Amino acid sequence: MRESIGNRLRRLRQERGLSQRELGEPGVSYAYISRVEAGDRTPSEKALRMLAARLDVTVLFLETGSDEGVCPTACGRSPRRKRPPPPRGREAEGVSFRAASNFEQESERAVLETVLRRLDC
């Protein structure tokens, strides 16, 4: 019998010594994780991405139990980065669309550089 997503999630979480509260983040609560592990909920794409990143596995592995066909070093993982909060008040007056566009380009460049480092290119 194949391992369900909920059982796999529980096994990976326990192997890493994490509680459901420790694994949870804003948007994916410990109660939600509990329901997924119990088989009462099917995790959303957003939840799968967050949980896979926190457990250091690919979304594919979390869904299927296999990374077959995925590059073993890149694994489709995205680095966990948080965007800085948007400027407010007087700071916001000087922010242009071009600045926002440059930020997005720099973010994409950082992601690509991380992937290339993992691939040792």
Biopython code that builds the backbone (N, CA, C, O; Angstrom):
import numpy as np
from Bio.PDB.StructureBuilder import StructureBuilder

atoms = [
    (1, "MET", "N", (0.843, -1.188, 0.000)),
    (1, "MET", "CA", (0.000, 0.000, 0.000)),
    (1, "MET", "C", (0.884, 1.245, 0.000)),
    (1, "MET", "O", (1.882, 1.308, 0.718)),
    (2, "ARG", "N", (0.513, 2.226, -0.805)),
    (2, "ARG", "CA", (1.284, 3.471, -0.890)),
    (2, "ARG", "C", (1.041, 4.341, 0.327)),
    (2, "ARG", "O", (-0.051, 4.361, 0.895)),
    (3, "GLU", "N", (2.081, 5.057, 0.712)),
    (3, "GLU", "CA", (1.998, 5.983, 1.841)),
    (3, "GLU", "C", (1.229, 7.235, 1.399)),
    (3, "GLU", "O", (1.523, 7.802, 0.346)),
    (4, "SER", "N", (0.268, 7.658, 2.182)),
    (4, "SER", "CA", (-0.510, 8.848, 1.847)),
    (4, "SER", "C", (0.325, 10.102, 2.117)),
    (4, "SER", "O", (1.342, 10.050, 2.808)),
    (5, "ILE", "N", (-0.128, 11.225, 1.559)),
    (5, "ILE", "CA", (0.558, 12.500, 1.804)),
    (5, "ILE", "C", (0.577, 12.791, 3.298)),
    (5, "ILE", "O", (1.597, 13.223, 3.835)),
    (6, "GLY", "N", (-0.544, 12.557, 3.968)),
    (6, "GLY", "CA", (-0.623, 12.813, 5.403)),
    (6, "GLY", "C", (0.357, 11.964, 6.202)),
    (6, "GLY", "O", (1.036, 12.466, 7.098)),
    (7, "ASN", "N", (0.428, 10.672, 5.874)),
    (7, "ASN", "CA", (1.371, 9.788, 6.567)),
    (7, "ASN", "C", (2.815, 10.179, 6.278)),
    (7, "ASN", "O", (3.670, 10.150, 7.163)),
    (8, "ARG", "N", (3.073, 10.543, 5.026)),
    (8, "ARG", "CA", (4.431, 10.961, 4.652)),
    (8, "ARG", "C", (4.814, 12.251, 5.385)),
    (8, "ARG", "O", (5.931, 12.390, 5.884)),
    (9, "LEU", "N", (3.868, 13.185, 5.439)),
    (9, "LEU", "CA", (4.103, 14.440, 6.151)),
    (9, "LEU", "C", (4.419, 14.167, 7.621)),
    (9, "LEU", "O", (5.375, 14.722, 8.163)),
    (10, "ARG", "N", (3.625, 13.319, 8.263)),
    (10, "ARG", "CA", (3.848, 12.985, 9.677)),
    (10, "ARG", "C", (5.231, 12.333, 9.861)),
    (10, "ARG", "O", (5.976, 12.694, 10.772)),
    (11, "ARG", "N", (5.563, 11.373, 8.987)),
    (11, "ARG", "CA", (6.849, 10.681, 9.094)),
    (11, "ARG", "C", (8.014, 11.653, 8.946)),
    (11, "ARG", "O", (8.951, 11.623, 9.744)),
    (12, "LEU", "N", (7.963, 12.509, 7.937)),
    (12, "LEU", "CA", (9.048, 13.475, 7.714)),
    (12, "LEU", "C", (9.163, 14.454, 8.872)),
    (12, "LEU", "O", (10.267, 14.781, 9.307)),
    (13, "ARG", "N", (8.019, 14.923, 9.371)),
    (13, "ARG", "CA", (8.012, 15.863, 10.493)),
    (13, "ARG", "C", (8.634, 15.216, 11.725)),
    (13, "ARG", "O", (9.457, 15.828, 12.405)),
    (14, "GLN", "N", (8.242, 13.991, 12.007)),
    (14, "GLN", "CA", (8.762, 13.296, 13.188)),
    (14, "GLN", "C", (10.244, 12.962, 13.033)),
    (14, "GLN", "O", (11.000, 13.041, 14.001)),
    (15, "GLU", "N", (10.668, 12.587, 11.812)),
    (15, "GLU", "CA", (12.085, 12.308, 11.572)),
    (15, "GLU", "C", (12.948, 13.536, 11.858)),
    (15, "GLU", "O", (14.107, 13.413, 12.253)),
    (16, "ARG", "N", (12.376, 14.707, 11.658)),
    (16, "ARG", "CA", (13.117, 15.952, 11.882)),
    (16, "ARG", "C", (12.912, 16.505, 13.301)),
    (16, "ARG", "O", (13.432, 17.565, 13.649)),
    (17, "GLY", "N", (12.150, 15.770, 14.099)),
    (17, "GLY", "CA", (11.939, 16.164, 15.486)),
    (17, "GLY", "C", (11.097, 17.423, 15.652)),
    (17, "GLY", "O", (11.281, 18.176, 16.608)),
    (18, "LEU", "N", (10.171, 17.651, 14.719)),
    (18, "LEU", "CA", (9.340, 18.852, 14.766)),
    (18, "LEU", "C", (7.936, 18.518, 15.249)),
    (18, "LEU", "O", (7.391, 17.463, 14.923)),
    (19, "SER", "N", (7.365, 19.409, 16.016)),
    (19, "SER", "CA", (5.955, 19.289, 16.372)),
    (19, "SER", "C", (5.139, 19.928, 15.246)),
    (19, "SER", "O", (5.682, 20.607, 14.374)),
    (20, "GLN", "N", (3.837, 19.699, 15.285)),
    (20, "GLN", "CA", (2.981, 20.342, 14.289)),
    (20, "GLN", "C", (3.036, 21.856, 14.432)),
    (20, "GLN", "O", (3.007, 22.572, 13.432)),
    (21, "ARG", "N", (3.115, 22.346, 15.654)),
    (21, "ARG", "CA", (3.231, 23.800, 15.878)),
    (21, "ARG", "C", (4.534, 24.344, 15.304)),
    (21, "ARG", "O", (4.547, 25.419, 14.705)),
    (22, "GLU", "N", (5.632, 23.606, 15.484)),
    (22, "GLU", "CA", (6.933, 24.070, 14.983)),
    (22, "GLU", "C", (6.974, 24.064, 13.455)),
    (22, "GLU", "O", (7.635, 24.903, 12.844)),
    (23, "LEU", "N", (6.272, 23.124, 12.849)),
    (23, "LEU", "CA", (6.250, 23.042, 11.388)),
    (23, "LEU", "C", (5.368, 24.122, 10.775)),
    (23, "LEU", "O", (5.638, 24.586, 9.667)),
    (24, "GLY", "N", (4.326, 24.523, 11.476)),
    (24, "GLY", "CA", (3.375, 25.499, 10.948)),
    (24, "GLY", "C", (3.978, 26.887, 10.789)),
    (24, "GLY", "O", (4.976, 27.232, 11.423)),
    (25, "GLU", "N", (3.354, 27.657, 9.940)),
    (25, "GLU", "CA", (3.706, 29.055, 9.677)),
    (25, "GLU", "C", (2.404, 29.806, 9.436)),
    (25, "GLU", "O", (1.353, 29.188, 9.266)),
    (26, "PRO", "N", (2.465, 31.128, 9.421)),
    (26, "PRO", "CA", (1.246, 31.869, 9.075)),
    (26, "PRO", "C", (0.700, 31.389, 7.719)),
    (26, "PRO", "O", (1.438, 31.310, 6.737)),
    (27, "GLY", "N", (-0.560, 31.082, 7.685)),
    (27, "GLY", "CA", (-1.184, 30.578, 6.461)),
    (27, "GLY", "C", (-1.285, 29.067, 6.427)),
    (27, "GLY", "O", (-2.118, 28.522, 5.701)),
    (28, "VAL", "N", (-0.450, 28.375, 7.200)),
    (28, "VAL", "CA", (-0.501, 26.911, 7.309)),
    (28, "VAL", "C", (-0.377, 26.596, 8.803)),
    (28, "VAL", "O", (0.725, 26.423, 9.324)),
    (29, "SER", "N", (-1.500, 26.527, 9.463)),
    (29, "SER", "CA", (-1.513, 26.381, 10.917)),
    (29, "SER", "C", (-1.249, 24.944, 11.339)),
    (29, "SER", "O", (-1.307, 24.021, 10.527)),
    (30, "TYR", "N", (-0.959, 24.774, 12.621)),
    (30, "TYR", "CA", (-0.754, 23.427, 13.155)),
    (30, "TYR", "C", (-2.044, 22.615, 13.054)),
    (30, "TYR", "O", (-1.995, 21.399, 12.866)),
    (31, "ALA", "N", (-3.196, 23.274, 13.177)),
    (31, "ALA", "CA", (-4.476, 22.572, 13.051)),
    (31, "ALA", "C", (-4.658, 22.051, 11.622)),
    (31, "ALA", "O", (-5.145, 20.939, 11.417)),
    (32, "TYR", "N", (-4.267, 22.856, 10.648)),
    (32, "TYR", "CA", (-4.344, 22.446, 9.238)),
    (32, "TYR", "C", (-3.423, 21.243, 9.015)),
    (32, "TYR", "O", (-3.814, 20.271, 8.368)),
    (33, "ILE", "N", (-2.194, 21.310, 9.554)),
    (33, "ILE", "CA", (-1.242, 20.207, 9.422)),
    (33, "ILE", "C", (-1.825, 18.948, 10.054)),
    (33, "ILE", "O", (-1.697, 17.857, 9.498)),
    (34, "SER", "N", (-2.460, 19.092, 11.204)),
    (34, "SER", "CA", (-3.087, 17.960, 11.878)),
    (34, "SER", "C", (-4.155, 17.309, 10.998)),
    (34, "SER", "O", (-4.230, 16.084, 10.904)),
    (35, "ARG", "N", (-4.977, 18.135, 10.357)),
    (35, "ARG", "CA", (-6.033, 17.601, 9.485)),
    (35, "ARG", "C", (-5.450, 16.920, 8.253)),
    (35, "ARG", "O", (-5.981, 15.908, 7.794)),
    (36, "VAL", "N", (-4.351, 17.470, 7.709)),
    (36, "VAL", "CA", (-3.699, 16.835, 6.553)),
    (36, "VAL", "C", (-3.140, 15.482, 6.976)),
    (36, "VAL", "O", (-3.327, 14.485, 6.279)),
    (37, "GLU", "N", (-2.453, 15.445, 8.118)),
    (37, "GLU", "CA", (-1.870, 14.194, 8.597)),
    (37, "GLU", "C", (-2.945, 13.146, 8.877)),
    (37, "GLU", "O", (-2.717, 11.957, 8.658)),
    (38, "ALA", "N", (-4.106, 13.570, 9.356)),
    (38, "ALA", "CA", (-5.212, 12.652, 9.655)),
    (38, "ALA", "C", (-5.939, 12.197, 8.390)),
    (38, "ALA", "O", (-6.743, 11.266, 8.435)),
    (39, "GLY", "N", (-5.654, 12.857, 7.257)),
    (39, "GLY", "CA", (-6.317, 12.508, 6.009)),
    (39, "GLY", "C", (-7.634, 13.220, 5.807)),
    (39, "GLY", "O", (-8.382, 12.899, 4.884)),
    (40, "ASP", "N", (-7.929, 14.193, 6.672)),
    (40, "ASP", "CA", (-9.186, 14.940, 6.559)),
    (40, "ASP", "C", (-9.110, 16.075, 5.551)),
    (40, "ASP", "O", (-10.143, 16.566, 5.096)),
    (41, "ARG", "N", (-7.910, 16.497, 5.197)),
    (41, "ARG", "CA", (-7.708, 17.598, 4.248)),
    (41, "ARG", "C", (-6.669, 17.180, 3.220)),
    (41, "ARG", "O", (-5.754, 16.415, 3.523)),
    (42, "THR", "N", (-6.817, 17.683, 2.007)),
    (42, "THR", "CA", (-5.793, 17.558, 0.983)),
    (42, "THR", "C", (-5.077, 18.902, 0.938)),
    (42, "THR", "O", (-5.727, 19.933, 0.766)),
    (43, "PRO", "N", (-3.751, 18.919, 1.090)),
    (43, "PRO", "CA", (-3.049, 20.203, 1.164)),
    (43, "PRO", "C", (-3.115, 20.972, -0.148)),
    (43, "PRO", "O", (-3.070, 20.394, -1.234)),
    (44, "SER", "N", (-3.222, 22.292, -0.018)),
    (44, "SER", "CA", (-3.214, 23.171, -1.195)),
    (44, "SER", "C", (-1.802, 23.236, -1.761)),
    (44, "SER", "O", (-0.847, 22.802, -1.116)),
    (45, "GLU", "N", (-1.675, 23.778, -2.965)),
    (45, "GLU", "CA", (-0.341, 23.958, -3.576)),
    (45, "GLU", "C", (0.536, 24.841, -2.699)),
    (45, "GLU", "O", (1.715, 24.551, -2.498)),
    (46, "LYS", "N", (-0.044, 25.917, -2.179)),
    (46, "LYS", "CA", (0.707, 26.828, -1.316)),
    (46, "LYS", "C", (1.221, 26.085, -0.085)),
    (46, "LYS", "O", (2.384, 26.229, 0.293)),
    (47, "ALA", "N", (0.350, 25.291, 0.538)),
    (47, "ALA", "CA", (0.741, 24.539, 1.726)),
    (47, "ALA", "C", (1.819, 23.517, 1.386)),
    (47, "ALA", "O", (2.775, 23.349, 2.143)),
    (48, "LEU", "N", (1.672, 22.832, 0.250)),
    (48, "LEU", "CA", (2.681, 21.855, -0.158)),
    (48, "LEU", "C", (4.045, 22.513, -0.342)),
    (48, "LEU", "O", (5.061, 21.970, 0.090)),
    (49, "ARG", "N", (4.069, 23.683, -0.984)),
    (49, "ARG", "CA", (5.343, 24.382, -1.201)),
    (49, "ARG", "C", (5.984, 24.769, 0.128)),
    (49, "ARG", "O", (7.186, 24.582, 0.318)),
    (50, "MET", "N", (5.188, 25.304, 1.042)),
    (50, "MET", "CA", (5.720, 25.730, 2.329)),
    (50, "MET", "C", (6.209, 24.528, 3.139)),
    (50, "MET", "O", (7.305, 24.559, 3.700)),
    (51, "LEU", "N", (5.404, 23.479, 3.199)),
    (51, "LEU", "CA", (5.770, 22.305, 3.980)),
    (51, "LEU", "C", (7.000, 21.622, 3.401)),
    (51, "LEU", "O", (7.882, 21.193, 4.145)),
    (52, "ALA", "N", (7.063, 21.519, 2.079)),
    (52, "ALA", "CA", (8.227, 20.899, 1.441)),
    (52, "ALA", "C", (9.497, 21.692, 1.760)),
    (52, "ALA", "O", (10.539, 21.109, 2.057)),
    (53, "ALA", "N", (9.406, 23.012, 1.697)),
    (53, "ALA", "CA", (10.573, 23.843, 2.006)),
    (53, "ALA", "C", (10.992, 23.671, 3.465)),
    (53, "ALA", "O", (12.182, 23.552, 3.758)),
    (54, "ARG", "N", (10.025, 23.656, 4.375)),
    (54, "ARG", "CA", (10.342, 23.511, 5.806)),
    (54, "ARG", "C", (10.926, 22.137, 6.114)),
    (54, "ARG", "O", (11.735, 22.002, 7.032)),
    (55, "LEU", "N", (10.521, 21.109, 5.351)),
    (55, "LEU", "CA", (11.006, 19.751, 5.585)),
    (55, "LEU", "C", (12.218, 19.409, 4.722)),
    (55, "LEU", "O", (12.762, 18.308, 4.810)),
    (56, "ASP", "N", (12.634, 20.358, 3.890)),
    (56, "ASP", "CA", (13.787, 20.199, 3.007)),
    (56, "ASP", "C", (13.631, 19.024, 2.046)),
    (56, "ASP", "O", (14.552, 18.230, 1.853)),
    (57, "VAL", "N", (12.454, 18.935, 1.453)),
    (57, "VAL", "CA", (12.176, 17.953, 0.406)),
    (57, "VAL", "C", (11.498, 18.691, -0.740)),
    (57, "VAL", "O", (11.135, 19.860, -0.605)),
    (58, "THR", "N", (11.330, 18.014, -1.856)),
    (58, "THR", "CA", (10.624, 18.633, -2.973)),
    (58, "THR", "C", (9.121, 18.471, -2.788)),
    (58, "THR", "O", (8.662, 17.607, -2.040)),
    (59, "VAL", "N", (8.372, 19.308, -3.474)),
    (59, "VAL", "CA", (6.915, 19.171, -3.484)),
    (59, "VAL", "C", (6.557, 17.809, -4.073)),
    (59, "VAL", "O", (5.655, 17.130, -3.582)),
    (60, "LEU", "N", (7.269, 17.415, -5.125)),
    (60, "LEU", "CA", (7.019, 16.121, -5.754)),
    (60, "LEU", "C", (7.209, 14.987, -4.758)),
    (60, "LEU", "O", (6.396, 14.064, -4.711)),
    (61, "PHE", "N", (8.270, 15.044, -3.962)),
    (61, "PHE", "CA", (8.500, 13.995, -2.976)),
    (61, "PHE", "C", (7.389, 13.984, -1.930)),
    (61, "PHE", "O", (6.920, 12.918, -1.533)),
    (62, "LEU", "N", (6.976, 15.144, -1.491)),
    (62, "LEU", "CA", (5.910, 15.220, -0.492)),
    (62, "LEU", "C", (4.606, 14.642, -1.052)),
    (62, "LEU", "O", (3.854, 13.988, -0.330)),
    (63, "GLU", "N", (4.345, 14.885, -2.330)),
    (63, "GLU", "CA", (3.113, 14.386, -2.954)),
    (63, "GLU", "C", (3.170, 12.900, -3.268)),
    (63, "GLU", "O", (2.198, 12.178, -3.047)),
    (64, "THR", "N", (4.321, 12.433, -3.792)),
    (64, "THR", "CA", (4.394, 11.072, -4.328)),
    (64, "THR", "C", (5.322, 10.127, -3.578)),
    (64, "THR", "O", (5.202, 8.909, -3.711)),
    (65, "GLY", "N", (6.234, 10.666, -2.800)),
    (65, "GLY", "CA", (7.217, 9.825, -2.117)),
    (65, "GLY", "C", (8.434, 9.535, -2.964)),
    (65, "GLY", "O", (9.281, 8.729, -2.580)),
    (66, "SER", "N", (8.533, 10.192, -4.133)),
    (66, "SER", "CA", (9.655, 9.959, -5.040)),
    (66, "SER", "C", (10.055, 11.252, -5.725)),
    (66, "SER", "O", (9.216, 12.096, -6.037)),
    (67, "ASP", "N", (11.359, 11.390, -5.953)),
    (67, "ASP", "CA", (11.869, 12.522, -6.720)),
    (67, "ASP", "C", (12.299, 12.059, -8.110)),
    (67, "ASP", "O", (13.056, 12.751, -8.791)),
    (68, "GLU", "N", (11.827, 10.915, -8.522)),
    (68, "GLU", "CA", (12.227, 10.350, -9.801)),
    (68, "GLU", "C", (11.980, 11.339, -10.937)),
    (68, "GLU", "O", (10.873, 11.857, -11.083)),
    (69, "GLY", "N", (13.000, 11.597, -11.730)),
    (69, "GLY", "CA", (12.901, 12.520, -12.842)),
    (69, "GLY", "C", (13.236, 13.948, -12.476)),
    (69, "GLY", "O", (13.124, 14.837, -13.320)),
    (70, "VAL", "N", (13.646, 14.198, -11.238)),
    (70, "VAL", "CA", (14.006, 15.540, -10.794)),
    (70, "VAL", "C", (15.491, 15.572, -10.520)),
    (70, "VAL", "O", (16.044, 14.626, -9.959)),
    (71, "CYS", "N", (16.143, 16.653, -10.910)),
    (71, "CYS", "CA", (17.568, 16.815, -10.651)),
    (71, "CYS", "C", (17.807, 16.683, -9.145)),
    (71, "CYS", "O", (17.182, 17.410, -8.374)),
    (72, "PRO", "N", (18.691, 15.779, -8.696)),
    (72, "PRO", "CA", (18.851, 15.540, -7.262)),
    (72, "PRO", "C", (19.473, 16.693, -6.487)),
    (72, "PRO", "O", (19.317, 16.755, -5.268)),
    (73, "THR", "N", (20.174, 17.607, -7.153)),
    (73, "THR", "CA", (20.788, 18.696, -6.394)),
    (73, "THR", "C", (19.896, 19.921, -6.340)),
    (73, "THR", "O", (19.857, 20.601, -5.315)),
    (74, "ALA", "N", (19.184, 20.221, -7.405)),
    (74, "ALA", "CA", (18.317, 21.403, -7.390)),
    (74, "ALA", "C", (16.987, 21.090, -6.726)),
    (74, "ALA", "O", (16.477, 21.892, -5.943)),
    (75, "CYS", "N", (16.422, 19.927, -7.035)),
    (75, "CYS", "CA", (15.213, 19.419, -6.385)),
    (75, "CYS", "C", (14.005, 20.334, -6.483)),
    (75, "CYS", "O", (12.996, 20.072, -5.828)),
    (76, "GLY", "N", (14.065, 21.374, -7.258)),
    (76, "GLY", "CA", (12.913, 22.228, -7.378)),
    (76, "GLY", "C", (12.622, 23.035, -6.126)),
    (76, "GLY", "O", (11.564, 23.658, -6.033)),
    (77, "ARG", "N", (13.522, 23.041, -5.171)),
    (77, "ARG", "CA", (13.299, 23.805, -3.941)),
    (77, "ARG", "C", (13.587, 25.265, -4.201)),
    (77, "ARG", "O", (14.512, 25.607, -4.938)),
    (78, "SER", "N", (12.819, 26.094, -3.614)),
    (78, "SER", "CA", (13.099, 27.518, -3.718)),
    (78, "SER", "C", (13.617, 27.997, -2.375)),
    (78, "SER", "O", (13.140, 27.550, -1.332)),
    (79, "PRO", "N", (14.580, 28.893, -2.388)),
    (79, "PRO", "CA", (15.091, 29.382, -1.115)),
    (79, "PRO", "C", (14.022, 30.148, -0.363)),
    (79, "PRO", "O", (13.179, 30.812, -0.966)),
    (80, "ARG", "N", (14.059, 30.053, 0.940)),
    (80, "ARG", "CA", (13.077, 30.745, 1.772)),
    (80, "ARG", "C", (13.559, 32.162, 2.002)),
    (80, "ARG", "O", (14.445, 32.410, 2.820)),
    (81, "ARG", "N", (12.963, 33.088, 1.269)),
    (81, "ARG", "CA", (13.322, 34.491, 1.433)),
    (81, "ARG", "C", (12.043, 35.261, 1.654)),
    (81, "ARG", "O", (11.003, 34.949, 1.073)),
    (82, "LYS", "N", (12.126, 36.237, 2.469)),
    (82, "LYS", "CA", (10.973, 37.102, 2.689)),
    (82, "LYS", "C", (11.262, 38.454, 2.081)),
    (82, "LYS", "O", (12.366, 38.985, 2.197)),
    (83, "ARG", "N", (10.256, 39.002, 1.434)),
    (83, "ARG", "CA", (10.403, 40.338, 0.858)),
    (83, "ARG", "C", (10.343, 41.366, 1.976)),
    (83, "ARG", "O", (9.649, 41.178, 2.975)),
    (84, "PRO", "N", (11.074, 42.446, 1.797)),
    (84, "PRO", "CA", (10.967, 43.504, 2.803)),
    (84, "PRO", "C", (9.570, 44.122, 2.742)),
    (84, "PRO", "O", (8.928, 44.096, 1.692)),
    (85, "PRO", "N", (9.102, 44.673, 3.848)),
    (85, "PRO", "CA", (7.771, 45.279, 3.828)),
    (85, "PRO", "C", (7.742, 46.471, 2.878)),
    (85, "PRO", "O", (8.761, 47.133, 2.680)),
    (86, "PRO", "N", (6.581, 46.747, 2.292)),
    (86, "PRO", "CA", (6.503, 47.887, 1.372)),
    (86, "PRO", "C", (6.734, 49.191, 2.123)),
    (86, "PRO", "O", (6.384, 49.308, 3.298)),
    (87, "PRO", "N", (7.325, 50.173, 1.442)),
    (87, "PRO", "CA", (7.560, 51.463, 2.100)),
    (87, "PRO", "C", (6.240, 52.150, 2.415)),
    (87, "PRO", "O", (5.228, 51.941, 1.746)),
    (88, "ARG", "N", (6.284, 52.974, 3.454)),
    (88, "ARG", "CA", (5.083, 53.698, 3.868)),
    (88, "ARG", "C", (5.404, 55.178, 4.009)),
    (88, "ARG", "O", (6.562, 55.581, 4.123)),
    (89, "GLY", "N", (4.358, 55.960, 3.998)),
    (89, "GLY", "CA", (4.500, 57.394, 4.226)),
    (89, "GLY", "C", (5.432, 58.056, 3.229)),
    (89, "GLY", "O", (5.326, 57.828, 2.024)),
    (90, "ARG", "N", (6.357, 58.883, 3.736)),
    (90, "ARG", "CA", (7.274, 59.627, 2.872)),
    (90, "ARG", "C", (8.187, 58.709, 2.068)),
    (90, "ARG", "O", (8.573, 59.044, 0.948)),
    (91, "GLU", "N", (8.538, 57.545, 2.634)),
    (91, "GLU", "CA", (9.379, 56.605, 1.892)),
    (91, "GLU", "C", (8.702, 56.161, 0.604)),
    (91, "GLU", "O", (9.362, 55.986, -0.420)),
    (92, "ALA", "N", (7.389, 55.977, 0.653)),
    (92, "ALA", "CA", (6.650, 55.484, -0.502)),
    (92, "ALA", "C", (6.629, 56.492, -1.642)),
    (92, "ALA", "O", (6.498, 56.103, -2.802)),
    (93, "GLU", "N", (6.755, 57.773, -1.337)),
    (93, "GLU", "CA", (6.694, 58.796, -2.378)),
    (93, "GLU", "C", (7.817, 58.644, -3.398)),
    (93, "GLU", "O", (7.636, 58.962, -4.573)),
    (94, "GLY", "N", (8.974, 58.160, -2.953)),
    (94, "GLY", "CA", (10.115, 58.049, -3.861)),
    (94, "GLY", "C", (10.208, 56.726, -4.596)),
    (94, "GLY", "O", (11.100, 56.548, -5.426)),
    (95, "VAL", "N", (9.309, 55.794, -4.312)),
    (95, "VAL", "CA", (9.379, 54.484, -4.951)),
    (95, "VAL", "C", (8.674, 54.556, -6.297)),
    (95, "VAL", "O", (7.510, 54.945, -6.385)),
    (96, "SER", "N", (9.386, 54.181, -7.324)),
    (96, "SER", "CA", (8.799, 54.187, -8.662)),
    (96, "SER", "C", (8.555, 52.764, -9.129)),
    (96, "SER", "O", (9.003, 51.803, -8.504)),
    (97, "PHE", "N", (7.844, 52.647, -10.225)),
    (97, "PHE", "CA", (7.611, 51.336, -10.816)),
    (97, "PHE", "C", (8.942, 50.717, -11.217)),
    (97, "PHE", "O", (9.128, 49.507, -11.090)),
    (98, "ARG", "N", (9.853, 51.525, -11.692)),
    (98, "ARG", "CA", (11.167, 51.023, -12.100)),
    (98, "ARG", "C", (11.891, 50.391, -10.918)),
    (98, "ARG", "O", (12.518, 49.344, -11.071)),
    (99, "ALA", "N", (11.815, 51.009, -9.745)),
    (99, "ALA", "CA", (12.469, 50.459, -8.559)),
    (99, "ALA", "C", (11.871, 49.103, -8.209)),
    (99, "ALA", "O", (12.597, 48.170, -7.866)),
    (100, "ALA", "N", (10.559, 48.994, -8.294)),
    (100, "ALA", "CA", (9.907, 47.715, -8.002)),
    (100, "ALA", "C", (10.341, 46.662, -9.011)),
    (100, "ALA", "O", (10.587, 45.511, -8.650)),
    (101, "SER", "N", (10.434, 47.061, -10.277)),
    (101, "SER", "CA", (10.866, 46.143, -11.315)),
    (101, "SER", "C", (12.301, 45.682, -11.064)),
    (101, "SER", "O", (12.612, 44.503, -11.233)),
    (102, "ASN", "N", (13.178, 46.608, -10.661)),
    (102, "ASN", "CA", (14.564, 46.236, -10.356)),
    (102, "ASN", "C", (14.622, 45.250, -9.194)),
    (102, "ASN", "O", (15.423, 44.315, -9.213)),
    (103, "PHE", "N", (13.778, 45.453, -8.183)),
    (103, "PHE", "CA", (13.734, 44.532, -7.048)),
    (103, "PHE", "C", (13.369, 43.125, -7.518)),
    (103, "PHE", "O", (13.984, 42.147, -7.093)),
    (104, "GLU", "N", (12.361, 43.021, -8.401)),
    (104, "GLU", "CA", (11.946, 41.715, -8.911)),
    (104, "GLU", "C", (13.069, 41.061, -9.701)),
    (104, "GLU", "O", (13.281, 39.855, -9.578)),
    (105, "GLN", "N", (13.799, 41.835, -10.517)),
    (105, "GLN", "CA", (14.909, 41.283, -11.282)),
    (105, "GLN", "C", (16.006, 40.790, -10.353)),
    (105, "GLN", "O", (16.579, 39.724, -10.580)),
    (106, "GLU", "N", (16.304, 41.554, -9.310)),
    (106, "GLU", "CA", (17.330, 41.136, -8.354)),
    (106, "GLU", "C", (16.894, 39.873, -7.623)),
    (106, "GLU", "O", (17.723, 39.001, -7.361)),
    (107, "SER", "N", (15.607, 39.755, -7.288)),
    (107, "SER", "CA", (15.098, 38.564, -6.616)),
    (107, "SER", "C", (15.230, 37.344, -7.515)),
    (107, "SER", "O", (15.656, 36.280, -7.066)),
    (108, "GLU", "N", (14.862, 37.499, -8.794)),
    (108, "GLU", "CA", (14.981, 36.398, -9.742)),
    (108, "GLU", "C", (16.442, 36.002, -9.914)),
    (108, "GLU", "O", (16.755, 34.814, -9.983)),
    (109, "ARG", "N", (17.333, 36.974, -9.983)),
    (109, "ARG", "CA", (18.757, 36.704, -10.123)),
    (109, "ARG", "C", (19.272, 35.918, -8.914)),
    (109, "ARG", "O", (20.061, 34.986, -9.066)),
    (110, "ALA", "N", (18.826, 36.297, -7.718)),
    (110, "ALA", "CA", (19.256, 35.609, -6.493)),
    (110, "ALA", "C", (18.789, 34.151, -6.504)),
    (110, "ALA", "O", (19.533, 33.258, -6.097)),
    (111, "VAL", "N", (17.563, 33.910, -6.967)),
    (111, "VAL", "CA", (17.052, 32.549, -7.042)),
    (111, "VAL", "C", (17.881, 31.734, -8.032)),
    (111, "VAL", "O", (18.263, 30.602, -7.736)),
    (112, "LEU", "N", (18.159, 32.301, -9.198)),
    (112, "LEU", "CA", (18.957, 31.594, -10.196)),
    (112, "LEU", "C", (20.362, 31.296, -9.680)),
    (112, "LEU", "O", (20.886, 30.204, -9.901)),
    (113, "GLU", "N", (20.964, 32.250, -9.004)),
    (113, "GLU", "CA", (22.299, 32.025, -8.459)),
    (113, "GLU", "C", (22.287, 30.905, -7.425)),
    (113, "GLU", "O", (23.223, 30.108, -7.368)),
    (114, "THR", "N", (21.242, 30.836, -6.612)),
    (114, "THR", "CA", (21.129, 29.766, -5.622)),
    (114, "THR", "C", (21.022, 28.411, -6.299)),
    (114, "THR", "O", (21.681, 27.455, -5.891)),
    (115, "VAL", "N", (20.190, 28.325, -7.337)),
    (115, "VAL", "CA", (20.034, 27.069, -8.069)),
    (115, "VAL", "C", (21.358, 26.653, -8.698)),
    (115, "VAL", "O", (21.743, 25.486, -8.626)),
    (116, "LEU", "N", (22.051, 27.600, -9.313)),
    (116, "LEU", "CA", (23.332, 27.277, -9.950)),
    (116, "LEU", "C", (24.365, 26.818, -8.928)),
    (116, "LEU", "O", (25.149, 25.910, -9.203)),
    (117, "ARG", "N", (24.369, 27.444, -7.742)),
    (117, "ARG", "CA", (25.295, 26.997, -6.688)),
    (117, "ARG", "C", (24.989, 25.564, -6.286)),
    (117, "ARG", "O", (25.899, 24.760, -6.083)),
    (118, "ARG", "N", (23.703, 25.248, -6.172)),
    (118, "ARG", "CA", (23.323, 23.880, -5.793)),
    (118, "ARG", "C", (23.700, 22.879, -6.874)),
    (118, "ARG", "O", (23.996, 21.722, -6.576)),
    (119, "LEU", "N", (23.690, 23.316, -8.115)),
    (119, "LEU", "CA", (24.071, 22.441, -9.216)),
    (119, "LEU", "C", (25.589, 22.402, -9.409)),
    (119, "LEU", "O", (26.103, 21.639, -10.227)),
    (120, "ASP", "N", (26.289, 23.229, -8.650)),
    (120, "ASP", "CA", (27.752, 23.369, -8.773)),
    (120, "ASP", "C", (28.166, 23.735, -10.181)),
    (120, "ASP", "O", (29.137, 23.192, -10.707)),
    (121, "CYS", "N", (27.425, 24.667, -10.805)),
    (121, "CYS", "CA", (27.733, 25.122, -12.172)),
    (121, "CYS", "C", (28.673, 26.302, -12.126)),
    (121, "CYS", "O", (29.052, 26.831, -13.171)),
]
sb = StructureBuilder()
sb.init_structure("model")
sb.init_model(0)
sb.init_chain("A")
sb.init_seg("    ")
for serial, (resi, resn, name, xyz) in enumerate(atoms, 1):
    if name == "N":
        sb.init_residue(resn, " ", resi, " ")
    sb.init_atom(name, np.array(xyz, "f"), 0.0, 1.0, " ", f" {name:<3s}", serial, name[0])
structure = sb.get_structure()
